[in-house]
């Protein structure tokens, strides 16, 4: 199943895709910009699994404060939307 994300981007809503995005978001060998984009995409998925992934990212002390706050803000958005 494809899910349309904000901005018209489409992504398959599969647990494997979520795992890949989490892997990108936590890969400290990548530029912060790529990790930030992965966090935003996880937030745009908006599922319960995405919420859990974002909370895990927010608790990851290896990520920058900005990345952790971004993950927490997206998690808050999912909660507000009713998931």
GUDREN-451955 format. One record per residue (C-alpha): x, y, z. Coordinates in steps of 0.1 Angstrom, whole numbers, plus 2048, in hexadecimal, padded with zeros to 3 digits. Layout:
residues N
<r <X Y Z>>
...
***
This chain:
residues 83
<r <800 800 800>>
<r <80D 823 7F8>>
<r <808 840 80F>>
<r <80A 864 802>>
<r <81F 879 819>>
<r <81F 89F 81C>>
<r <82D 8AF 7FD>>
<r <81F 894 7E7>>
<r <83A 87A 7EE>>
<r <82E 857 7ED>>
<r <83D 83B 803>>
<r <834 817 809>>
<r <827 814 82D>>
<r <839 7F4 836>>
<r <84B 7EC 857>>
<r <86B 7E5 843>>
<r <86A 808 834>>
<r <866 817 857>>
<r <884 803 862>>
<r <899 810 846>>
<r <88F 834 84E>>
<r <898 82F 872>>
<r <8BA 820 867>>
<r <8C0 840 853>>
<r <8B5 856 86F>>
<r <8CE 846 887>>
<r <8EB 842 870>>
<r <904 85B 87E>>
<r <91A 855 85F>>
<r <900 868 84A>>
<r <8FC 88E 848>>
<r <8E4 89C 862>>
<r <8CE 8A9 845>>
<r <8C7 885 83A>>
<r <8C0 87A 85D>>
<r <8A8 897 861>>
<r <896 88E 841>>
<r <892 86A 84C>>
<r <883 877 86D>>
<r <86A 88D 85A>>
<r <860 870 844>>
<r <85A 85A 862>>
<r <844 875 871>>
<r <831 878 850>>
<r <828 853 851>>
<r <813 85A 870>>
<r <80D 836 87C>>
<r <810 828 89E>>
<r <831 817 894>>
<r <83E 838 887>>
<r <835 848 8A9>>
<r <849 82D 8BB>>
<r <866 831 8A4>>
<r <866 857 8A9>>
<r <865 853 8CF>>
<r <883 83B 8CD>>
<r <895 855 8B8>>
<r <88D 871 8D1>>
<r <89C 85B 8EC>>
<r <8BC 854 8D8>>
<r <8D7 869 8E9>>
<r <8EF 864 8CB>>
<r <8D9 87A 8B5>>
<r <8DC 8A0 8B6>>
<r <8C5 8B4 8CD>>
<r <8B4 8C2 8AD>>
<r <8AE 89F 89F>>
<r <8A0 893 8C0>>
<r <889 8B1 8C3>>
<r <87D 8AC 89F>>
<r <875 888 8A6>>
<r <862 892 8C5>>
<r <84F 8AD 8B3>>
<r <844 894 898>>
<r <83A 87B 8B2>>
<r <825 896 8C3>>
<r <814 89C 8A1>>
<r <80B 878 89D>>
<r <7FC 877 8C0>>
<r <7E8 896 8B9>>
<r <7DB 886 899>>
<r <7CC 86A 8AD>>
<r <7E5 84D 8A9>>
***
